[in-house]
Amino acid sequence: MELVMELESTPGLASARLRLAAAATIYTTITGEGTLYFPPPPATSMLPSPSSFSSPAPSPSTTSTIAAVVVPVPTSSSIPSPTPVVVPTPLATTCPTPGVYTIPATTLTLTSSTTVCAPASTALTSGTNTYGGVTTIVSTATTVVCPFATVSSSGTVVTSIILTTTYVCPSAGTYTIAPSTTAVSTSTVLVYPTPASYAPGTYTQAEIVTTITETDYVIFCPFTSPAPVATSSSAAVVVSVASAPAPASTSSAAPVQSSSSSGNSGSLGTSGNQWAITYSPYTSSGACKAASDVSTDIALIASKGFKAVRIYSTDCSGLPNVGSACQANGLKLILGIFISDTGISGAQQQVTDIISWGQFSLVELIVIGNEAVFNGYCSASDLAAFITDCKSKFSAAGYSGQCTTTEPLNTWQANTGALCGAVDVVGCNIHPFFNSGISASDAGSFTASQLQIVDGLCSGKSGINLETGWPSQGSCNGAACPGSSEQATAVKAITDAVGGKSVMFSFTNDLWKTPGEFDCEQYWGAIDLF
């Protein structure tokens, strides 16, 4: 038997027909008090055809994997019918035609903690793939109990459900409990269930006004609330120590927790219209720049009025060279840990580099991964566990600031259940150029409308725009055309609208890159526009 799901097309994510072979991995579990969630049909709102419009979302440690411990459970010939529960998952609004849409505010109150299935996605390669599960980090031999999401089949009906399992972690380490396995013949994107828990409280989805240029476009409007939303996609509860009588430590086994500075990005950015710019310490040929050249570049950035510099990784002596130049010019650093096609294991050395460098007084934010889920370099749940592990190590080394990751908006919307609990602020790359309905003059209003949506993705955690700009050369993407004058128009519009919460991309043209889509990847340098 197969589970077949249809994934609607969104910007940057092609439509895909997904097949999940049933019974690839079997777990024996103890059923908890999970509640099945049957979402209502998406509400659709539409205003009369407008006279003008813009558009939404652009796209631009070693881990042990183990099955759940075998625990005998009673058998049953039928599954009792659950009572539907409405929870504050993002509301889907279908916009059938281009136009200006006003999505009204909605309020929802939960009287008790509720765990339901939320959607997550991961890229699959040809062959057998393991995905999902609950990732936990323990510092000693520990027994954990945790909910996990799976699917249940009854006849031709396949339902996502929440079950509870117990696993004995035999020693310190990182464990992925109750993952799933599937085999595919070609590379694809899989959408699968993951646990999402909601605390009691009142949740509000604010009114959103947005402009649409495509037909049958789906917008996800998130709820926000002063009560935190705890996601359990990467969390396990410690109940006992397996090999010693000492009490278990719940802090050592909770992989998704915010640092003391979490929950608000208000301290990030500026109250004006200029905050940060991206910088890569490479020459046009891709070689590493000399420290003197880096110093000259950073001095120029400071002279243009920027307050911070974002770097993507620790290579090319980026930490000592860029760090020293920023210190000399009164700038802050936004550090990056880059996850490439080598996956999370290939990024571990950068964590060690940052801890060894240790100049945390210069650091305003650490960004762990840049579009790593979007590019298929790791799953959202694995990224969340890595972020949590990094935060723990950085905190132990003396860093008290905030950590996040950054993804395109549609990737965030598909993975809030996995990622929200791991980040302190919500980092998003918002590129208006990659939406074919946006002209340079509309770039500012478009970026502002997208950042408003990002602000509501994770309860109590504000959004920041970690990469945005416009190319000066290349081919048109519909109404989005590159060019020197177009770049100047777009960058000014973005700066005026959300410059204080945006990182401009980039310092100079990156001629070492391949041309990429629309032949524009090399031509985003914007320092001369400031």
DRENTOR-60400 format. One record per residue (C-alpha): residue number from 1; y, z, x; residue in three letters. Coordinates in nm, 2 decimals. Example, Ala and Ser with C-alpha at 12.3 -4.5 7.8 and 13.67 -1.06 7.14 Angstrom:
<rs>
1 -0.45 0.78 1.23 ALA
2 -0.11 0.71 1.37 SER
</rs>
This chain:
<rs>
1 0.00 0.00 0.00 MET
2 0.36 -0.06 0.12 GLU
3 0.69 0.09 0.04 LEU
4 0.95 -0.18 0.01 VAL
5 1.32 -0.11 0.01 MET
6 1.62 -0.34 -0.02 GLU
7 1.92 -0.27 0.20 LEU
8 2.25 -0.42 0.07 GLU
9 2.47 -0.59 0.32 SER
10 2.77 -0.41 0.45 THR
11 3.01 -0.52 0.73 PRO
12 2.82 -0.51 1.06 GLY
13 2.48 -0.46 0.90 LEU
14 2.29 -0.76 0.78 ALA
15 2.08 -0.74 0.47 SER
16 1.72 -0.65 0.54 ALA
17 1.39 -0.62 0.35 ARG
18 1.21 -0.32 0.49 LEU
19 0.84 -0.25 0.47 ARG
20 0.69 0.09 0.55 LEU
21 0.31 0.10 0.58 ALA
22 0.17 0.40 0.39 ALA
23 -0.05 0.67 0.54 ALA
24 0.03 0.58 0.90 ALA
25 0.04 0.95 0.99 THR
26 -0.10 1.24 0.77 ILE
27 0.02 1.59 0.77 TYR
28 -0.12 1.90 0.60 THR
29 0.17 2.11 0.47 THR
30 0.27 2.40 0.26 ILE
31 0.49 2.29 -0.02 THR
32 0.81 2.49 -0.06 GLY
33 1.05 2.50 -0.34 GLU
34 1.20 2.16 -0.27 GLY
35 1.37 1.98 -0.56 THR
36 1.35 1.61 -0.61 LEU
37 1.68 1.43 -0.64 TYR
38 1.72 1.14 -0.88 PHE
39 2.07 1.00 -0.82 PRO
40 2.26 0.86 -1.12 PRO
41 2.34 0.49 -1.12 PRO
42 2.65 0.41 -0.91 PRO
43 2.98 0.41 -1.10 ALA
44 3.19 0.10 -1.08 THR
45 3.56 0.09 -1.11 SER
46 3.78 -0.22 -1.11 MET
47 4.15 -0.29 -1.16 LEU
48 4.28 -0.63 -1.27 PRO
49 4.30 -0.90 -1.00 SER
50 4.58 -0.80 -0.76 PRO
51 4.85 -1.02 -0.62 SER
52 4.77 -0.91 -0.26 SER
53 4.49 -0.72 -0.10 PHE
54 4.34 -0.61 0.23 SER
55 3.98 -0.50 0.30 SER
56 3.74 -0.21 0.39 PRO
57 3.49 -0.11 0.65 ALA
58 3.48 -0.32 0.97 PRO
59 3.18 -0.32 1.18 SER
60 3.24 -0.36 1.51 PRO
61 1.54 1.64 2.84 SER
62 1.24 1.50 2.75 THR
63 1.13 1.55 2.40 THR
64 0.78 1.65 2.27 SER
65 0.67 1.47 1.95 THR
66 0.41 1.66 1.76 ILE
67 0.25 1.66 1.41 ALA
68 0.28 1.96 1.18 ALA
69 0.04 2.24 1.24 VAL
70 -0.26 2.21 1.01 VAL
71 -0.25 2.47 0.73 VAL
72 -0.49 2.46 0.43 PRO
73 -0.32 2.40 0.10 VAL
74 -0.44 2.39 -0.26 PRO
75 -0.52 2.05 -0.40 THR
76 -0.37 1.92 -0.72 SER
77 -0.45 1.61 -0.93 SER
78 -0.09 1.57 -1.04 SER
79 0.27 1.64 -0.93 ILE
80 0.47 1.84 -1.18 PRO
81 0.78 1.66 -1.31 SER
82 1.09 1.80 -1.14 PRO
83 1.42 1.89 -1.30 THR
84 1.69 1.65 -1.17 PRO
85 1.96 1.81 -0.97 VAL
86 2.30 1.66 -0.90 VAL
87 2.43 1.73 -0.55 VAL
88 2.74 1.62 -0.36 PRO
89 2.60 1.32 -0.19 THR
90 2.85 1.04 -0.14 PRO
91 2.92 0.85 -0.46 LEU
92 2.86 0.47 -0.45 ALA
93 3.12 0.25 -0.62 THR
94 3.04 -0.12 -0.65 THR
95 3.35 -0.35 -0.64 CYS
96 3.24 -0.68 -0.79 PRO
97 3.54 -0.89 -0.70 THR
98 3.83 -0.87 -0.45 PRO
99 4.11 -0.64 -0.57 GLY
100 4.27 -0.30 -0.55 VAL
101 4.04 -0.02 -0.66 TYR
102 4.13 0.33 -0.76 THR
103 3.83 0.56 -0.74 ILE
104 3.91 0.88 -0.94 PRO
105 3.86 1.23 -0.81 ALA
106 3.54 1.41 -0.90 THR
107 3.45 1.78 -0.88 THR
108 3.10 1.92 -0.86 LEU
109 2.99 2.29 -0.85 THR
110 2.66 2.41 -0.71 LEU
111 2.55 2.76 -0.81 THR
112 2.27 2.79 -0.55 SER
113 2.16 2.64 -0.22 SER
114 1.99 2.31 -0.27 THR
115 1.79 2.08 -0.03 THR
116 1.74 1.72 -0.12 VAL
117 1.65 1.39 0.04 CYS
118 1.94 1.20 0.20 ALA
119 1.92 0.85 0.35 PRO
120 1.91 0.80 0.73 ALA
121 1.85 0.48 0.92 SER
122 1.71 0.38 1.26 THR
123 1.65 0.05 1.44 ALA
124 1.28 -0.05 1.48 LEU
125 1.15 -0.28 1.75 THR
126 0.84 -0.50 1.71 SER
127 0.53 -0.29 1.72 GLY
128 0.46 0.07 1.64 THR
129 0.76 0.30 1.60 ASN
130 0.79 0.68 1.55 THR
131 1.10 0.80 1.36 TYR
132 1.24 1.09 1.17 GLY
133 1.10 1.43 1.18 GLY
134 1.28 1.76 1.25 VAL
135 1.40 1.82 1.60 THR
136 1.43 2.18 1.73 THR
137 1.50 2.34 2.07 ILE
138 1.34 2.67 2.16 VAL
139 1.38 2.88 2.47 SER
140 1.05 3.06 2.45 THR
141 0.71 3.03 2.27 ALA
142 0.81 3.04 1.90 THR
143 0.68 2.97 1.55 THR
144 0.92 2.77 1.33 VAL
145 0.92 2.69 0.96 VAL
146 1.13 2.40 0.84 CYS
147 1.17 2.16 0.55 PRO
148 1.10 1.79 0.62 PHE
149 1.14 1.48 0.41 ALA
150 0.85 1.25 0.33 THR
151 0.74 1.01 0.05 VAL
152 0.49 1.07 -0.23 SER
153 0.30 0.79 -0.41 SER
154 0.18 0.80 -0.76 SER
155 0.05 0.46 -0.88 GLY
156 0.32 0.21 -0.80 THR
157 0.59 0.48 -0.78 VAL
158 0.71 0.60 -0.44 VAL
159 0.93 0.91 -0.44 THR
160 1.11 1.08 -0.15 SER
161 1.03 1.46 -0.15 ILE
162 1.10 1.77 0.05 ILE
163 0.81 1.97 0.19 LEU
164 0.78 2.27 0.42 THR
165 0.58 2.29 0.74 THR
166 0.50 2.54 1.01 THR
167 0.46 2.47 1.38 TYR
168 0.39 2.69 1.68 VAL
169 0.60 2.58 1.98 CYS
170 0.37 2.69 2.27 PRO
171 0.66 2.71 2.53 SER
172 1.03 2.65 2.58 ALA
173 1.14 2.29 2.51 GLY
174 1.25 2.03 2.26 THR
175 1.01 1.95 1.98 TYR
176 1.01 1.69 1.70 THR
177 0.81 1.82 1.41 ILE
178 0.65 1.60 1.14 ALA
179 0.78 1.26 1.25 PRO
180 0.66 0.94 1.08 SER
181 0.51 0.63 1.23 THR
182 0.52 0.27 1.11 THR
183 0.45 -0.07 1.26 ALA
184 0.66 -0.38 1.21 VAL
185 0.62 -0.74 1.33 SER
186 0.99 -0.80 1.40 THR
187 1.29 -0.59 1.49 SER
188 1.46 -0.45 1.18 THR
189 1.65 -0.15 1.04 VAL
190 1.46 0.11 0.85 LEU
191 1.62 0.34 0.59 VAL
192 1.41 0.66 0.54 TYR
193 1.46 1.01 0.38 PRO
194 1.59 1.31 0.57 THR
195 1.65 1.67 0.44 PRO
196 2.01 1.75 0.35 ALA
197 2.10 2.11 0.24 SER
198 2.40 2.20 0.03 TYR
199 2.55 2.55 0.01 ALA
200 2.68 2.70 -0.32 PRO
201 3.04 2.61 -0.39 GLY
202 3.27 2.36 -0.55 THR
203 3.28 2.01 -0.39 TYR
204 3.56 1.76 -0.45 THR
205 3.57 1.39 -0.40 GLN
206 3.94 1.31 -0.37 ALA
207 4.09 1.00 -0.53 GLU
208 4.07 0.70 -0.31 ILE
209 4.27 0.38 -0.34 VAL
210 4.14 0.09 -0.14 THR
211 4.17 -0.29 -0.12 THR
212 3.86 -0.52 -0.12 ILE
213 3.84 -0.88 -0.01 THR
214 3.46 -0.93 -0.07 GLU
215 3.24 -0.97 -0.38 THR
216 2.99 -0.70 -0.47 ASP
217 3.12 -0.46 -0.20 TYR
218 2.98 -0.10 -0.22 VAL
219 3.21 0.19 -0.11 ILE
220 3.07 0.54 -0.05 PHE
221 3.31 0.82 -0.14 CYS
222 3.21 1.15 0.02 PRO
223 3.27 1.50 -0.12 PHE
224 3.45 1.77 0.07 THR
225 3.45 2.14 0.02 SER
226 3.57 2.47 0.18 PRO
227 3.20 2.57 0.17 ALA
228 3.02 2.42 0.47 PRO
229 2.74 2.17 0.41 VAL
230 2.44 2.27 0.62 ALA
231 2.21 1.98 0.71 THR
232 1.85 2.05 0.78 SER
233 1.75 1.72 0.92 SER
234 1.74 1.87 1.27 SER
235 1.71 2.24 1.20 ALA
236 1.41 2.48 1.20 ALA
237 1.39 2.84 1.11 VAL
238 1.23 3.08 1.35 VAL
239 0.99 3.32 1.19 VAL
240 0.79 3.48 1.47 SER
241 0.71 3.45 1.84 VAL
242 0.37 3.30 1.89 ALA
243 0.26 3.46 2.22 SER
244 0.46 3.78 2.25 ALA
245 0.56 4.07 2.02 PRO
246 0.93 4.04 2.10 ALA
247 1.15 3.93 1.80 PRO
248 1.23 3.57 1.78 ALA
249 1.58 3.45 1.85 SER
250 1.72 3.23 1.58 THR
251 2.00 3.10 1.80 SER
252 1.77 2.95 2.05 SER
253 1.59 2.74 1.79 ALA
254 1.88 2.61 1.58 ALA
255 1.95 2.27 1.72 PRO
256 2.24 2.18 1.49 VAL
257 2.52 2.42 1.51 GLN
258 2.89 2.38 1.56 SER
259 3.08 2.54 1.85 SER
260 3.35 2.80 1.79 SER
261 3.60 2.53 1.78 SER
262 3.43 2.32 1.52 SER
263 3.53 2.23 1.17 GLY
264 3.88 2.08 1.22 ASN
265 4.02 1.81 1.44 SER
266 4.38 1.93 1.37 GLY
267 4.42 2.03 1.74 SER
268 4.33 1.67 1.84 LEU
269 4.58 1.39 1.85 GLY
270 4.96 1.42 1.81 THR
271 5.21 1.46 1.54 SER
272 5.37 1.14 1.65 GLY
273 5.24 0.78 1.66 ASN
274 5.08 0.78 2.01 GLN
275 4.78 0.97 2.14 TRP
276 4.53 0.81 2.37 ALA
277 4.40 0.49 2.52 ILE
278 4.06 0.38 2.66 THR
279 4.02 0.33 3.03 TYR
280 3.73 0.18 3.24 SER
281 3.76 0.21 3.62 PRO
282 3.62 -0.14 3.69 TYR
283 3.77 -0.44 3.86 THR
284 3.77 -0.79 3.69 SER
285 3.43 -0.85 3.86 SER
286 3.28 -0.53 3.74 GLY
287 3.30 -0.34 4.07 ALA
288 3.43 0.01 4.09 CYS
289 3.81 0.05 4.14 LYS
290 3.93 0.25 4.44 ALA
291 4.07 0.59 4.38 ALA
292 4.42 0.47 4.47 SER
293 4.41 0.20 4.21 ASP
294 4.28 0.44 3.94 VAL
295 4.57 0.67 4.03 SER
296 4.82 0.38 3.98 THR
297 4.67 0.29 3.65 ASP
298 4.67 0.64 3.51 ILE
299 5.04 0.69 3.62 ALA
300 5.12 0.37 3.42 LEU
301 4.94 0.51 3.11 ILE
302 5.14 0.83 3.14 ALA
303 5.47 0.64 3.18 SER
304 5.40 0.46 2.85 LYS
305 5.39 0.78 2.65 GLY
306 5.02 0.84 2.61 PHE
307 4.89 1.20 2.61 LYS
308 4.52 1.14 2.68 ALA
309 4.28 0.90 2.84 VAL
310 3.93 0.82 2.70 ARG
311 3.66 0.72 2.95 ILE
312 3.31 0.61 2.83 TYR
313 3.08 0.75 3.11 SER
314 3.08 0.92 3.45 THR
315 3.01 0.62 3.66 ASP
316 3.24 0.48 3.93 CYS
317 3.34 0.83 4.03 SER
318 3.52 0.85 3.70 GLY
319 3.53 1.23 3.68 LEU
320 3.69 1.30 4.01 PRO
321 3.91 0.99 4.03 ASN
322 4.03 0.97 3.67 VAL
323 4.03 1.35 3.64 GLY
324 4.25 1.40 3.94 SER
325 4.49 1.13 3.83 ALA
326 4.52 1.27 3.48 CYS
327 4.59 1.62 3.63 GLN
328 4.86 1.48 3.85 ALA
329 5.02 1.30 3.55 ASN
330 4.99 1.58 3.29 GLY
331 4.73 1.39 3.08 LEU
332 4.42 1.52 2.90 LYS
333 4.07 1.36 2.93 LEU
334 3.84 1.25 2.65 ILE
335 3.50 1.24 2.83 LEU
336 3.22 1.01 2.73 GLY
337 2.84 1.02 2.77 ILE
338 2.73 0.66 2.73 PHE
339 2.39 0.60 2.58 ILE
340 2.26 0.25 2.66 SER
341 1.93 0.06 2.60 ASP
342 1.76 0.32 2.83 THR
343 1.81 0.57 2.54 GLY
344 1.89 0.94 2.55 ILE
345 1.67 1.00 2.86 SER
346 1.89 0.76 3.05 GLY
347 2.20 0.95 2.97 ALA
348 2.09 1.29 3.09 GLN
349 2.23 1.25 3.44 GLN
350 2.58 1.22 3.29 GLN
351 2.54 1.56 3.13 VAL
352 2.46 1.70 3.48 THR
353 2.75 1.52 3.63 ASP
354 3.00 1.67 3.39 ILE
355 2.87 2.02 3.44 ILE
356 2.88 1.98 3.82 SER
357 3.23 1.85 3.80 TRP
358 3.33 2.14 3.57 GLY
359 3.71 2.08 3.53 GLN
360 3.70 2.16 3.16 PHE
361 4.06 2.27 3.14 SER
362 4.15 1.89 3.16 LEU
363 3.91 1.80 2.88 VAL
364 4.03 1.75 2.52 GLU
365 3.71 1.62 2.37 LEU
366 3.36 1.51 2.48 ILE
367 3.22 1.20 2.30 VAL
368 2.84 1.19 2.32 ILE
369 2.73 0.83 2.25 GLY
370 2.94 0.53 2.17 ASN
371 2.79 0.33 1.88 GLU
372 2.44 0.43 2.00 ALA
373 2.28 0.44 1.65 VAL
374 2.46 0.12 1.55 PHE
375 2.32 -0.06 1.85 ASN
376 1.97 0.08 1.80 GLY
377 1.96 0.28 2.13 TYR
378 1.85 0.59 1.94 CYS
379 1.80 0.73 1.59 SER
380 2.06 0.95 1.42 ALA
381 1.83 1.25 1.43 SER
382 1.76 1.21 1.80 ASP
383 2.13 1.17 1.87 LEU
384 2.21 1.49 1.67 ALA
385 1.95 1.68 1.87 ALA
386 2.10 1.55 2.20 PHE
387 2.45 1.64 2.09 ILE
388 2.34 1.99 2.01 THR
389 2.16 2.02 2.34 ASP
390 2.47 1.89 2.53 CYS
391 2.70 2.14 2.35 LYS
392 2.47 2.43 2.44 SER
393 2.48 2.33 2.81 LYS
394 2.85 2.26 2.82 PHE
395 2.92 2.60 2.65 SER
396 2.71 2.78 2.91 ALA
397 2.90 2.60 3.18 ALA
398 3.24 2.72 3.05 GLY
399 3.35 2.44 2.80 TYR
400 3.50 2.58 2.48 SER
401 3.63 2.26 2.33 GLY
402 3.49 2.01 2.08 GLN
403 3.21 1.75 2.09 CYS
404 3.14 1.45 1.87 THR
405 2.99 1.11 1.88 THR
406 3.14 0.78 1.75 THR
407 3.00 0.51 1.53 GLU
408 3.13 0.24 1.29 PRO
409 3.21 0.37 0.94 LEU
410 2.91 0.21 0.78 ASN
411 2.67 0.37 1.03 THR
412 2.83 0.71 0.96 TRP
413 2.80 0.67 0.59 GLN
414 2.42 0.60 0.63 ALA
415 2.36 0.90 0.86 ASN
416 2.59 1.19 0.75 THR
417 2.28 1.40 0.67 GLY
418 2.16 1.37 1.02 ALA
419 2.49 1.38 1.21 LEU
420 2.74 1.60 1.03 CYS
421 2.59 1.93 1.13 GLY
422 2.58 1.83 1.50 ALA
423 2.95 1.73 1.55 VAL
424 3.27 1.93 1.56 ASP
425 3.49 1.64 1.45 VAL
426 3.40 1.30 1.30 VAL
427 3.46 1.03 1.55 GLY
428 3.47 0.67 1.42 CYS
429 3.55 0.33 1.58 ASN
430 3.77 0.14 1.34 ILE
431 3.83 -0.22 1.43 HIS
432 4.02 -0.42 1.16 PRO
433 3.96 -0.75 1.35 PHE
434 3.59 -0.74 1.27 PHE
435 3.67 -0.76 0.90 ASN
436 3.73 -1.12 0.81 SER
437 3.97 -1.04 0.53 GLY
438 4.22 -0.86 0.75 ILE
439 4.52 -1.03 0.91 SER
440 4.71 -0.88 1.20 ALA
441 4.99 -0.76 0.97 SER
442 4.74 -0.57 0.75 ASP
443 4.57 -0.39 1.04 ALA
444 4.77 -0.07 1.01 GLY
445 4.71 -0.01 0.63 SER
446 4.35 -0.11 0.67 PHE
447 4.28 0.13 0.95 THR
448 4.46 0.41 0.77 ALA
449 4.25 0.36 0.46 SER
450 3.93 0.37 0.66 GLN
451 4.04 0.69 0.84 LEU
452 4.10 0.85 0.51 GLN
453 3.73 0.79 0.42 ILE
454 3.62 0.92 0.76 VAL
455 3.82 1.24 0.69 ASP
456 3.58 1.31 0.40 GLY
457 3.25 1.23 0.55 LEU
458 3.16 1.58 0.67 CYS
459 3.27 1.88 0.48 SER
460 3.54 2.08 0.66 GLY
461 3.55 1.84 0.95 LYS
462 3.84 1.59 0.99 SER
463 3.81 1.24 1.12 GLY
464 3.96 1.07 1.43 ILE
465 3.97 0.71 1.53 ASN
466 3.82 0.68 1.88 LEU
467 3.86 0.31 1.93 GLU
468 4.09 0.06 1.77 THR
469 4.30 -0.25 1.86 GLY
470 4.32 -0.63 1.84 TRP
471 4.23 -0.91 2.08 PRO
472 4.48 -1.14 2.24 SER
473 4.24 -1.43 2.29 GLN
474 3.93 -1.57 2.12 GLY
475 3.83 -1.73 1.79 SER
476 3.94 -1.65 1.44 CYS
477 3.72 -1.43 1.22 ASN
478 3.84 -1.55 0.89 GLY
479 4.19 -1.42 0.83 ALA
480 4.16 -1.21 1.15 ALA
481 4.29 -1.43 1.43 CYS
482 4.34 -1.33 1.79 PRO
483 4.65 -1.41 1.99 GLY
484 4.93 -1.25 2.19 SER
485 5.17 -1.23 1.90 SER
486 4.89 -1.13 1.66 GLU
487 4.79 -0.85 1.89 GLN
488 5.14 -0.72 1.92 ALA
489 5.18 -0.72 1.54 THR
490 4.84 -0.55 1.48 ALA
491 4.88 -0.29 1.75 VAL
492 5.23 -0.19 1.63 LYS
493 5.10 -0.17 1.27 ALA
494 4.81 0.06 1.37 ILE
495 5.03 0.27 1.59 THR
496 5.29 0.32 1.32 ASP
497 5.02 0.40 1.06 ALA
498 4.77 0.62 1.25 VAL
499 4.87 0.62 1.62 GLY
500 4.87 1.00 1.64 GLY
501 4.50 1.01 1.54 LYS
502 4.38 0.69 1.72 SER
503 4.26 0.59 2.07 VAL
504 4.39 0.25 2.15 MET
505 4.15 -0.01 2.29 PHE
506 4.20 -0.08 2.57 SER
507 4.41 -0.03 2.89 PHE
508 4.36 -0.38 3.03 THR
509 4.15 -0.69 2.97 ASN
510 3.79 -0.64 3.07 ASP
511 3.70 -0.97 3.23 LEU
512 3.38 -0.83 3.36 TRP
513 3.24 -0.83 3.01 LYS
514 3.06 -1.12 2.84 THR
515 3.27 -1.31 2.58 PRO
516 3.07 -1.18 2.29 GLY
517 3.13 -1.25 1.92 GLU
518 3.44 -1.46 1.86 PHE
519 3.48 -1.50 2.24 ASP
520 3.71 -1.20 2.23 CYS
521 3.54 -0.91 2.41 GLU
522 3.73 -0.96 2.73 GLN
523 4.08 -0.96 2.58 TYR
524 4.17 -0.63 2.43 TRP
525 4.41 -0.51 2.70 GLY
526 4.72 -0.36 2.53 ALA
527 4.91 -0.14 2.78 ILE
528 5.19 -0.39 2.81 ASP
529 5.26 -0.35 2.44 LEU
530 5.38 0.01 2.49 PHE
</rs>
